[in-house]
Amino acid sequence: MRRILAVDDDKDILEVLQYILEDSGYEVETLADGHNLFNTIRQHHPDLILLDIMLGGLDGRELCKHLKQGKETHDIPVIMISASHDVSKTKHENGGPDDFIAKPFDIEVLLNSVKRQLNAAA
């Protein structure tokens, strides 16, 4: 079973993401802020990360950059989710995400993006 880590400071969105993804056959771990992101990754070894841009006092774009530059995390696909930013033009080579989904998101768009990124990483 493929593991997904969803990181968002909105607990309602985390619940919706968890429900949709688990209903589609994924194992889902949620995180309400980015402070324990790297510890959670070490513990749960996600196959993909859904990462919000606005995480309270943290910037998801910076976290994504650290993930993409990290020796142990650079191969994990990252899909950024945001209602207020568009990072789709940010290059993956520069620490940008593998994909971007705007909030509110369409369930099919979410699932297709997750499937595409997991298949590309396999």
N, CA, C and O atoms as CSV, one atom per row, in Angstrom:
chain,resi,resn,atom,element,x,y,z
A,1,MET,N,N,0.849,-1.183,0.000
A,1,MET,CA,C,0.000,0.000,0.000
A,1,MET,C,C,0.895,1.247,0.000
A,1,MET,O,O,1.836,1.342,0.788
A,2,ARG,N,N,0.598,2.184,-0.875
A,2,ARG,CA,C,1.385,3.414,-0.983
A,2,ARG,C,C,1.035,4.359,0.156
A,2,ARG,O,O,-0.133,4.498,0.517
A,3,ARG,N,N,2.065,5.017,0.729
A,3,ARG,CA,C,1.877,5.914,1.867
A,3,ARG,C,C,1.965,7.370,1.435
A,3,ARG,O,O,2.858,7.761,0.683
A,4,ILE,N,N,1.018,8.164,1.927
A,4,ILE,CA,C,0.993,9.592,1.628
A,4,ILE,C,C,0.999,10.370,2.931
A,4,ILE,O,O,0.281,10.038,3.875
A,5,LEU,N,N,1.819,11.409,2.969
A,5,LEU,CA,C,1.853,12.330,4.099
A,5,LEU,C,C,1.188,13.624,3.645
A,5,LEU,O,O,1.644,14.260,2.695
A,6,ALA,N,N,0.106,14.014,4.327
A,6,ALA,CA,C,-0.596,15.260,4.031
A,6,ALA,C,C,-0.278,16.269,5.124
A,6,ALA,O,O,-0.464,15.990,6.308
A,7,VAL,N,N,0.208,17.455,4.721
A,7,VAL,CA,C,0.607,18.490,5.670
A,7,VAL,C,C,-0.192,19.755,5.382
A,7,VAL,O,O,-0.037,20.372,4.328
A,8,ASP,N,N,-1.048,20.133,6.327
A,8,ASP,CA,C,-1.885,21.329,6.165
A,8,ASP,C,C,-2.278,21.807,7.552
A,8,ASP,O,O,-2.564,20.991,8.429
A,9,ASP,N,N,-2.298,23.126,7.765
A,9,ASP,CA,C,-2.671,23.632,9.083
A,9,ASP,C,C,-4.180,23.737,9.266
A,9,ASP,O,O,-4.645,24.125,10.338
A,10,ASP,N,N,-4.945,23.399,8.240
A,10,ASP,CA,C,-6.404,23.376,8.324
A,10,ASP,C,C,-6.853,21.939,8.571
A,10,ASP,O,O,-6.800,21.100,7.671
A,11,LYS,N,N,-7.291,21.664,9.791
A,11,LYS,CA,C,-7.663,20.293,10.170
A,11,LYS,C,C,-8.815,19.747,9.330
A,11,LYS,O,O,-8.872,18.545,9.071
A,12,ASP,N,N,-9.735,20.617,8.900
A,12,ASP,CA,C,-10.840,20.168,8.050
A,12,ASP,C,C,-10.320,19.656,6.700
A,12,ASP,O,O,-10.788,18.635,6.195
A,13,ILE,N,N,-9.364,20.364,6.131
A,13,ILE,CA,C,-8.785,19.926,4.861
A,13,ILE,C,C,-8.031,18.618,5.050
A,13,ILE,O,O,-8.103,17.731,4.199
A,14,LEU,N,N,-7.307,18.492,6.161
A,14,LEU,CA,C,-6.606,17.232,6.440
A,14,LEU,C,C,-7.584,16.064,6.521
A,14,LEU,O,O,-7.317,14.985,5.992
A,15,GLU,N,N,-8.717,16.283,7.184
A,15,GLU,CA,C,-9.724,15.222,7.290
A,15,GLU,C,C,-10.271,14.837,5.925
A,15,GLU,O,O,-10.446,13.653,5.636
A,16,VAL,N,N,-10.542,15.834,5.082
A,16,VAL,CA,C,-11.061,15.564,3.739
A,16,VAL,C,C,-10.010,14.813,2.915
A,16,VAL,O,O,-10.327,13.821,2.258
A,17,LEU,N,N,-8.773,15.282,2.952
A,17,LEU,CA,C,-7.701,14.603,2.221
A,17,LEU,C,C,-7.543,13.160,2.686
A,17,LEU,O,O,-7.425,12.242,1.875
A,18,GLN,N,N,-7.544,12.977,3.993
A,18,GLN,CA,C,-7.381,11.630,4.531
A,18,GLN,C,C,-8.519,10.714,4.079
A,18,GLN,O,O,-8.284,9.576,3.674
A,19,TYR,N,N,-9.739,11.212,4.149
A,19,TYR,CA,C,-10.900,10.408,3.741
A,19,TYR,C,C,-10.809,10.032,2.257
A,19,TYR,O,O,-10.968,8.866,1.895
A,20,ILE,N,N,-10.556,11.023,1.408
A,20,ILE,CA,C,-10.494,10.783,-0.043
A,20,ILE,C,C,-9.395,9.785,-0.378
A,20,ILE,O,O,-9.617,8.839,-1.135
A,21,LEU,N,N,-8.217,9.995,0.183
A,21,LEU,CA,C,-7.076,9.153,-0.156
A,21,LEU,C,C,-7.195,7.745,0.420
A,21,LEU,O,O,-6.852,6.775,-0.255
A,22,GLU,N,N,-7.671,7.621,1.646
A,22,GLU,CA,C,-7.853,6.288,2.226
A,22,GLU,C,C,-8.945,5.529,1.477
A,22,GLU,O,O,-8.841,4.319,1.274
A,23,ASP,N,N,-9.991,6.247,1.068
A,23,ASP,CA,C,-11.065,5.626,0.295
A,23,ASP,C,C,-10.557,5.128,-1.061
A,23,ASP,O,O,-11.143,4.226,-1.660
A,24,SER,N,N,-9.467,5.720,-1.535
A,24,SER,CA,C,-8.865,5.324,-2.817
A,24,SER,C,C,-7.751,4.295,-2.633
A,24,SER,O,O,-7.060,3.949,-3.591
A,25,GLY,N,N,-7.574,3.805,-1.406
A,25,GLY,CA,C,-6.637,2.722,-1.171
A,25,GLY,C,C,-5.252,3.109,-0.693
A,25,GLY,O,O,-4.354,2.268,-0.668
A,26,TYR,N,N,-5.057,4.362,-0.312
A,26,TYR,CA,C,-3.753,4.806,0.187
A,26,TYR,C,C,-3.732,4.791,1.706
A,26,TYR,O,O,-4.765,4.931,2.361
A,27,GLU,N,N,-2.533,4.619,2.250
A,27,GLU,CA,C,-2.321,4.775,3.687
A,27,GLU,C,C,-1.933,6.234,3.894
A,27,GLU,O,O,-1.025,6.733,3.229
A,28,VAL,N,N,-2.614,6.926,4.815
A,28,VAL,CA,C,-2.417,8.368,4.959
A,28,VAL,C,C,-2.010,8.727,6.376
A,28,VAL,O,O,-2.620,8.292,7.353
A,29,GLU,N,N,-0.960,9.533,6.460
A,29,GLU,CA,C,-0.527,10.136,7.722
A,29,GLU,C,C,-0.744,11.635,7.556
A,29,GLU,O,O,-0.463,12.195,6.496
A,30,THR,N,N,-1.245,12.285,8.608
A,30,THR,CA,C,-1.479,13.730,8.518
A,30,THR,C,C,-0.614,14.468,9.519
A,30,THR,O,O,-0.233,13.933,10.560
A,31,LEU,N,N,-0.316,15.709,9.177
A,31,LEU,CA,C,0.502,16.568,10.010
A,31,LEU,C,C,-0.075,17.974,9.918
A,31,LEU,O,O,-0.253,18.502,8.820
A,32,ALA,N,N,-0.372,18.593,11.086
A,32,ALA,CA,C,-1.049,19.895,11.109
A,32,ALA,C,C,-0.091,21.084,11.018
A,32,ALA,O,O,-0.541,22.228,10.953
A,33,ASP,N,N,1.199,20.838,11.011
A,33,ASP,CA,C,2.167,21.911,10.786
A,33,ASP,C,C,3.450,21.289,10.256
A,33,ASP,O,O,3.578,20.066,10.195
A,34,GLY,N,N,4.386,22.124,9.878
A,34,GLY,CA,C,5.613,21.612,9.285
A,34,GLY,C,C,6.758,21.411,10.247
A,34,GLY,O,O,7.842,20.990,9.842
A,35,HIS,N,N,6.538,21.705,11.518
A,35,HIS,CA,C,7.632,21.648,12.490
A,35,HIS,C,C,8.216,20.247,12.654
A,35,HIS,O,O,9.418,20.111,12.881
A,36,ASN,N,N,7.397,19.207,12.545
A,36,ASN,CA,C,7.880,17.836,12.713
A,36,ASN,C,C,7.941,17.085,11.389
A,36,ASN,O,O,7.941,15.854,11.362
A,37,LEU,N,N,7.994,17.830,10.300
A,37,LEU,CA,C,7.947,17.211,8.971
A,37,LEU,C,C,9.033,16.163,8.773
A,37,LEU,O,O,8.738,15.041,8.361
A,38,PHE,N,N,10.273,16.509,9.057
A,38,PHE,CA,C,11.366,15.585,8.763
A,38,PHE,C,C,11.373,14.380,9.703
A,38,PHE,O,O,11.741,13.282,9.287
A,39,ASN,N,N,10.974,14.565,10.961
A,39,ASN,CA,C,10.831,13.426,11.873
A,39,ASN,C,C,9.718,12.496,11.402
A,39,ASN,O,O,9.864,11.274,11.437
A,40,THR,N,N,8.614,13.075,10.965
A,40,THR,CA,C,7.485,12.274,10.482
A,40,THR,C,C,7.889,11.494,9.231
A,40,THR,O,O,7.505,10.335,9.074
A,41,ILE,N,N,8.651,12.114,8.352
A,41,ILE,CA,C,9.119,11.422,7.145
A,41,ILE,C,C,10.009,10.246,7.537
A,41,ILE,O,O,9.870,9.158,6.978
A,42,ARG,N,N,10.920,10.447,8.489
A,42,ARG,CA,C,11.796,9.351,8.930
A,42,ARG,C,C,10.999,8.209,9.552
A,42,ARG,O,O,11.354,7.042,9.382
A,43,GLN,N,N,9.928,8.535,10.271
A,43,GLN,CA,C,9.122,7.506,10.929
A,43,GLN,C,C,8.212,6.750,9.960
A,43,GLN,O,O,8.063,5.534,10.077
A,44,HIS,N,N,7.604,7.454,9.009
A,44,HIS,CA,C,6.554,6.856,8.180
A,44,HIS,C,C,6.959,6.566,6.740
A,44,HIS,O,O,6.220,5.886,6.028
A,45,HIS,N,N,8.089,7.053,6.299
A,45,HIS,CA,C,8.600,6.797,4.953
A,45,HIS,C,C,7.524,6.956,3.874
A,45,HIS,O,O,7.188,5.991,3.189
A,46,PRO,N,N,6.983,8.171,3.722
A,46,PRO,CA,C,5.924,8.352,2.733
A,46,PRO,C,C,6.441,8.194,1.301
A,46,PRO,O,O,7.602,8.474,1.004
A,47,ASP,N,N,5.545,7.739,0.427
A,47,ASP,CA,C,5.862,7.623,-0.995
A,47,ASP,C,C,5.577,8.940,-1.715
A,47,ASP,O,O,6.054,9.161,-2.828
A,48,LEU,N,N,4.791,9.819,-1.070
A,48,LEU,CA,C,4.409,11.101,-1.653
A,48,LEU,C,C,4.011,12.044,-0.524
A,48,LEU,O,O,3.514,11.607,0.514
A,49,ILE,N,N,4.234,13.344,-0.734
A,49,ILE,CA,C,3.863,14.348,0.267
A,49,ILE,C,C,2.953,15.381,-0.369
A,49,ILE,O,O,3.279,15.948,-1.412
A,50,LEU,N,N,1.809,15.626,0.262
A,50,LEU,CA,C,0.929,16.734,-0.098
A,50,LEU,C,C,1.247,17.842,0.893
A,50,LEU,O,O,1.135,17.641,2.102
A,51,LEU,N,N,1.644,19.007,0.397
A,51,LEU,CA,C,2.175,20.049,1.269
A,51,LEU,C,C,1.497,21.387,0.986
A,51,LEU,O,O,1.554,21.899,-0.133
A,52,ASP,N,N,0.862,21.942,2.004
A,52,ASP,CA,C,0.248,23.262,1.887
A,52,ASP,C,C,1.350,24.321,1.885
A,52,ASP,O,O,2.411,24.118,2.475
A,53,ILE,N,N,1.100,25.440,1.228
A,53,ILE,CA,C,2.092,26.515,1.208
A,53,ILE,C,C,2.054,27.315,2.500
A,53,ILE,O,O,3.096,27.589,3.096
A,54,MET,N,N,0.867,27.686,2.930
A,54,MET,CA,C,0.731,28.502,4.135
A,54,MET,C,C,0.542,27.589,5.340
A,54,MET,O,O,-0.534,27.024,5.533
A,55,LEU,N,N,1.581,27.446,6.142
A,55,LEU,CA,C,1.545,26.562,7.309
A,55,LEU,C,C,1.763,27.356,8.589
A,55,LEU,O,O,2.747,27.142,9.298
A,56,GLY,N,N,0.865,28.255,8.878
A,56,GLY,CA,C,1.030,29.084,10.063
A,56,GLY,C,C,2.281,29.924,9.922
A,56,GLY,O,O,2.352,30.791,9.051
A,57,GLY,N,N,3.266,29.680,10.765
A,57,GLY,CA,C,4.500,30.444,10.737
A,57,GLY,C,C,5.539,29.920,9.765
A,57,GLY,O,O,6.618,30.501,9.654
A,58,LEU,N,N,5.247,28.849,9.063
A,58,LEU,CA,C,6.201,28.263,8.123
A,58,LEU,C,C,5.722,28.425,6.690
A,58,LEU,O,O,4.525,28.528,6.423
A,59,ASP,N,N,6.679,28.446,5.780
A,59,ASP,CA,C,6.390,28.557,4.353
A,59,ASP,C,C,6.635,27.192,3.721
A,59,ASP,O,O,7.761,26.695,3.715
A,60,GLY,N,N,5.572,26.590,3.188
A,60,GLY,CA,C,5.688,25.280,2.563
A,60,GLY,C,C,6.661,25.257,1.400
A,60,GLY,O,O,7.256,24.218,1.113
A,61,ARG,N,N,6.834,26.394,0.718
A,61,ARG,CA,C,7.794,26.449,-0.394
A,61,ARG,C,C,9.218,26.234,0.103
A,61,ARG,O,O,10.022,25.587,-0.566
A,62,GLU,N,N,9.529,26.779,1.281
A,62,GLU,CA,C,10.856,26.577,1.868
A,62,GLU,C,C,11.032,25.122,2.306
A,62,GLU,O,O,12.092,24.526,2.112
A,63,LEU,N,N,9.979,24.565,2.897
A,63,LEU,CA,C,10.044,23.155,3.299
A,63,LEU,C,C,10.251,22.274,2.076
A,63,LEU,O,O,11.040,21.330,2.116
A,64,CYS,N,N,9.545,22.576,0.986
A,64,CYS,CA,C,9.692,21.817,-0.249
A,64,CYS,C,C,11.126,21.899,-0.760
A,64,CYS,O,O,11.700,20.897,-1.187
A,65,LYS,N,N,11.689,23.078,-0.715
A,65,LYS,CA,C,13.068,23.273,-1.166
A,65,LYS,C,C,14.027,22.405,-0.355
A,65,LYS,O,O,14.922,21.772,-0.915
A,66,HIS,N,N,13.837,22.376,0.973
A,66,HIS,CA,C,14.685,21.538,1.832
A,66,HIS,C,C,14.481,20.059,1.527
A,66,HIS,O,O,15.436,19.282,1.541
A,67,LEU,N,N,13.241,19.669,1.251
A,67,LEU,CA,C,12.965,18.274,0.897
A,67,LEU,C,C,13.685,17.895,-0.394
A,67,LEU,O,O,14.316,16.841,-0.476
A,68,LYS,N,N,13.587,18.756,-1.393
A,68,LYS,CA,C,14.171,18.462,-2.704
A,68,LYS,C,C,15.695,18.523,-2.692
A,68,LYS,O,O,16.343,17.941,-3.562
A,69,GLN,N,N,16.272,19.220,-1.716
A,69,GLN,CA,C,17.725,19.289,-1.615
A,69,GLN,C,C,18.296,18.258,-0.637
A,69,GLN,O,O,19.509,18.056,-0.575
A,70,GLY,N,N,17.404,17.605,0.128
A,70,GLY,CA,C,17.857,16.631,1.117
A,70,GLY,C,C,18.262,15.309,0.491
A,70,GLY,O,O,17.603,14.814,-0.424
A,71,LYS,N,N,19.338,14.750,0.987
A,71,LYS,CA,C,19.857,13.489,0.454
A,71,LYS,C,C,18.842,12.353,0.586
A,71,LYS,O,O,18.711,11.527,-0.317
A,72,GLU,N,N,18.128,12.314,1.705
A,72,GLU,CA,C,17.199,11.218,1.959
A,72,GLU,C,C,15.781,11.503,1.460
A,72,GLU,O,O,14.951,10.595,1.424
A,73,THR,N,N,15.493,12.751,1.076
A,73,THR,CA,C,14.114,13.118,0.734
A,73,THR,C,C,13.936,13.643,-0.688
A,73,THR,O,O,12.805,13.884,-1.110
A,74,HIS,N,N,15.027,13.827,-1.440
A,74,HIS,CA,C,14.897,14.473,-2.747
A,74,HIS,C,C,14.080,13.679,-3.761
A,74,HIS,O,O,13.554,14.256,-4.714
A,75,ASP,N,N,13.966,12.369,-3.571
A,75,ASP,CA,C,13.210,11.544,-4.520
A,75,ASP,C,C,11.720,11.431,-4.192
A,75,ASP,O,O,10.959,10.873,-4.982
A,76,ILE,N,N,11.295,11.951,-3.041
A,76,ILE,CA,C,9.880,11.864,-2.663
A,76,ILE,C,C,9.105,12.923,-3.438
A,76,ILE,O,O,9.408,14.111,-3.319
A,77,PRO,N,N,8.104,12.517,-4.235
A,77,PRO,CA,C,7.305,13.507,-4.956
A,77,PRO,C,C,6.557,14.412,-3.978
A,77,PRO,O,O,6.014,13.949,-2.975
A,78,VAL,N,N,6.539,15.706,-4.288
A,78,VAL,CA,C,5.836,16.689,-3.465
A,78,VAL,C,C,4.790,17.385,-4.341
A,78,VAL,O,O,5.107,17.935,-5.395
A,79,ILE,N,N,3.549,17.347,-3.883
A,79,ILE,CA,C,2.475,18.087,-4.529
A,79,ILE,C,C,2.086,19.206,-3.580
A,79,ILE,O,O,1.639,18.960,-2.460
A,80,MET,N,N,2.261,20.439,-4.039
A,80,MET,CA,C,1.895,21.582,-3.200
A,80,MET,C,C,0.432,21.930,-3.447
A,80,MET,O,O,-0.078,21.821,-4.562
A,81,ILE,N,N,-0.226,22.354,-2.363
A,81,ILE,CA,C,-1.635,22.734,-2.409
A,81,ILE,C,C,-1.757,24.124,-1.803
A,81,ILE,O,O,-1.212,24.394,-0.733
A,82,SER,N,N,-2.482,25.013,-2.501
A,82,SER,CA,C,-2.666,26.351,-1.968
A,82,SER,C,C,-3.873,27.036,-2.576
A,82,SER,O,O,-4.214,26.823,-3.740
A,83,ALA,N,N,-4.506,27.857,-1.769
A,83,ALA,CA,C,-5.607,28.679,-2.255
A,83,ALA,C,C,-5.106,30.039,-2.697
A,83,ALA,O,O,-5.784,30.732,-3.455
A,84,SER,N,N,-3.925,30.434,-2.233
A,84,SER,CA,C,-3.484,31.808,-2.460
A,84,SER,C,C,-2.221,31.944,-3.303
A,84,SER,O,O,-1.842,33.064,-3.647
A,85,HIS,N,N,-1.573,30.863,-3.639
A,85,HIS,CA,C,-0.328,30.939,-4.396
A,85,HIS,C,C,-0.365,29.956,-5.560
A,85,HIS,O,O,-1.053,28.937,-5.508
A,86,ASP,N,N,0.370,30.272,-6.585
A,86,ASP,CA,C,0.544,29.351,-7.707
A,86,ASP,C,C,2.037,29.133,-7.870
A,86,ASP,O,O,2.767,30.046,-8.256
A,87,VAL,N,N,2.484,27.936,-7.580
A,87,VAL,CA,C,3.906,27.631,-7.704
A,87,VAL,C,C,4.167,26.724,-8.898
A,87,VAL,O,O,5.245,26.143,-9.024
A,88,SER,N,N,3.178,26.608,-9.770
A,88,SER,CA,C,3.305,25.693,-10.900
A,88,SER,C,C,4.451,26.085,-11.834
A,88,SER,O,O,4.946,25.244,-12.586
A,89,LYS,N,N,4.874,27.334,-11.798
A,89,LYS,CA,C,5.967,27.770,-12.667
A,89,LYS,C,C,7.335,27.554,-12.023
A,89,LYS,O,O,8.357,27.719,-12.690
A,90,THR,N,N,7.376,27.188,-10.747
A,90,THR,CA,C,8.638,26.943,-10.055
A,90,THR,C,C,9.228,25.633,-10.559
A,90,THR,O,O,8.546,24.609,-10.607
A,91,LYS,N,N,10.469,25.677,-10.924
A,91,LYS,CA,C,11.120,24.500,-11.487
A,91,LYS,C,C,11.490,23.498,-10.400
A,91,LYS,O,O,11.980,23.867,-9.333
A,92,HIS,N,N,11.248,22.227,-10.691
A,92,HIS,CA,C,11.588,21.142,-9.781
A,92,HIS,C,C,13.095,21.156,-9.473
A,92,HIS,O,O,13.496,20.870,-8.345
A,93,GLU,N,N,13.921,21.484,-10.461
A,93,GLU,CA,C,15.372,21.477,-10.262
A,93,GLU,C,C,15.806,22.528,-9.238
A,93,GLU,O,O,16.863,22.394,-8.623
A,94,ASN,N,N,15.003,23.561,-9.055
A,94,ASN,CA,C,15.340,24.622,-8.110
A,94,ASN,C,C,14.683,24.408,-6.750
A,94,ASN,O,O,14.578,25.347,-5.961
A,95,GLY,N,N,14.246,23.207,-6.473
A,95,GLY,CA,C,13.611,22.921,-5.194
A,95,GLY,C,C,12.114,23.103,-5.220
A,95,GLY,O,O,11.469,23.125,-4.172
A,96,GLY,N,N,11.549,23.233,-6.414
A,96,GLY,CA,C,10.108,23.380,-6.545
A,96,GLY,C,C,9.405,22.040,-6.440
A,96,GLY,O,O,10.050,20.992,-6.476
A,97,PRO,N,N,8.086,22.067,-6.312
A,97,PRO,CA,C,7.315,20.833,-6.175
A,97,PRO,C,C,7.219,20.075,-7.497
A,97,PRO,O,O,7.525,20.614,-8.561
A,98,ASP,N,N,6.794,18.831,-7.411
A,98,ASP,CA,C,6.586,18.017,-8.600
A,98,ASP,C,C,5.261,18.360,-9.275
A,98,ASP,O,O,5.093,18.145,-10.475
A,99,ASP,N,N,4.321,18.893,-8.496
A,99,ASP,CA,C,3.027,19.288,-9.047
A,99,ASP,C,C,2.398,20.310,-8.105
A,99,ASP,O,O,2.851,20.502,-6.977
A,100,PHE,N,N,1.345,20.958,-8.593
A,100,PHE,CA,C,0.634,21.977,-7.826
A,100,PHE,C,C,-0.860,21.793,-8.032
A,100,PHE,O,O,-1.318,21.561,-9.151
A,101,ILE,N,N,-1.624,21.898,-6.935
A,101,ILE,CA,C,-3.085,21.835,-6.995
A,101,ILE,C,C,-3.635,23.043,-6.253
A,101,ILE,O,O,-3.242,23.320,-5.120
A,102,ALA,N,N,-4.542,23.756,-6.897
A,102,ALA,CA,C,-5.163,24.930,-6.279
A,102,ALA,C,C,-6.350,24.490,-5.422
A,102,ALA,O,O,-7.090,23.570,-5.771
A,103,LYS,N,N,-6.506,25.179,-4.287
A,103,LYS,CA,C,-7.689,24.982,-3.441
A,103,LYS,C,C,-8.751,25.970,-3.898
A,103,LYS,O,O,-8.397,27.076,-4.306
A,104,PRO,N,N,-10.010,25.635,-3.852
A,104,PRO,CA,C,-10.526,24.301,-3.532
A,104,PRO,C,C,-10.212,23.350,-4.682
A,104,PRO,O,O,-10.298,23.722,-5.852
A,105,PHE,N,N,-9.852,22.138,-4.337
A,105,PHE,CA,C,-9.430,21.186,-5.357
A,105,PHE,C,C,-10.560,20.250,-5.748
A,105,PHE,O,O,-11.443,19.937,-4.949
A,106,ASP,N,N,-10.508,19.820,-6.979
A,106,ASP,CA,C,-11.418,18.815,-7.508
A,106,ASP,C,C,-10.854,17.450,-7.121
A,106,ASP,O,O,-9.656,17.211,-7.273
A,107,ILE,N,N,-11.687,16.574,-6.634
A,107,ILE,CA,C,-11.236,15.255,-6.167
A,107,ILE,C,C,-10.521,14.491,-7.275
A,107,ILE,O,O,-9.482,13.877,-7.031
A,108,GLU,N,N,-11.064,14.521,-8.484
A,108,GLU,CA,C,-10.442,13.797,-9.597
A,108,GLU,C,C,-9.066,14.378,-9.943
A,108,GLU,O,O,-8.135,13.636,-10.253
A,109,VAL,N,N,-8.945,15.700,-9.887
A,109,VAL,CA,C,-7.648,16.348,-10.151
A,109,VAL,C,C,-6.634,15.895,-9.104
A,109,VAL,O,O,-5.496,15.563,-9.433
A,110,LEU,N,N,-7.055,15.885,-7.846
A,110,LEU,CA,C,-6.182,15.434,-6.759
A,110,LEU,C,C,-5.733,13.992,-6.986
A,110,LEU,O,O,-4.537,13.700,-6.966
A,111,LEU,N,N,-6.685,13.101,-7.199
A,111,LEU,CA,C,-6.354,11.684,-7.350
A,111,LEU,C,C,-5.505,11.420,-8.588
A,111,LEU,O,O,-4.602,10.585,-8.554
A,112,ASN,N,N,-5.786,12.124,-9.678
A,112,ASN,CA,C,-4.982,11.955,-10.892
A,112,ASN,C,C,-3.553,12.434,-10.681
A,112,ASN,O,O,-2.610,11.800,-11.154
A,113,SER,N,N,-3.385,13.548,-9.973
A,113,SER,CA,C,-2.050,14.065,-9.696
A,113,SER,C,C,-1.276,13.097,-8.799
A,113,SER,O,O,-0.107,12.808,-9.054
A,114,VAL,N,N,-1.928,12.603,-7.757
A,114,VAL,CA,C,-1.293,11.643,-6.849
A,114,VAL,C,C,-0.862,10.403,-7.626
A,114,VAL,O,O,0.272,9.945,-7.484
A,115,LYS,N,N,-1.743,9.868,-8.432
A,115,LYS,CA,C,-1.452,8.658,-9.203
A,115,LYS,C,C,-0.290,8.902,-10.181
A,115,LYS,O,O,0.619,8.082,-10.307
A,116,ARG,N,N,-0.346,10.040,-10.859
A,116,ARG,CA,C,0.709,10.376,-11.843
A,116,ARG,C,C,2.074,10.496,-11.158
A,116,ARG,O,O,3.071,9.984,-11.669
A,117,GLN,N,N,2.122,11.167,-10.010
A,117,GLN,CA,C,3.405,11.342,-9.316
A,117,GLN,C,C,3.930,10.031,-8.733
A,117,GLN,O,O,5.134,9.776,-8.764
A,118,LEU,N,N,3.049,9.215,-8.214
A,118,LEU,CA,C,3.473,7.919,-7.667
A,118,LEU,C,C,3.991,7.009,-8.794
A,118,LEU,O,O,4.985,6.305,-8.620
A,119,ASN,N,N,3.310,7.030,-9.943
A,119,ASN,CA,C,3.757,6.223,-11.085
A,119,ASN,C,C,5.101,6.711,-11.620
A,119,ASN,O,O,5.948,5.909,-12.011
A,120,ALA,N,N,5.292,8.024,-11.634
A,120,ALA,CA,C,6.555,8.592,-12.127
A,120,ALA,C,C,7.710,8.248,-11.194
A,120,ALA,O,O,8.846,8.093,-11.642
A,121,ALA,N,N,7.425,8.129,-9.907
A,121,ALA,CA,C,8.472,7.840,-8.923
A,121,ALA,C,C,8.793,6.364,-8.819
A,121,ALA,O,O,9.822,5.983,-8.261
A,122,ALA,N,N,7.913,5.532,-9.356
A,122,ALA,CA,C,8.094,4.069,-9.210
A,122,ALA,C,C,9.230,3.550,-10.058
A,122,ALA,O,O,9.510,2.351,-10.048
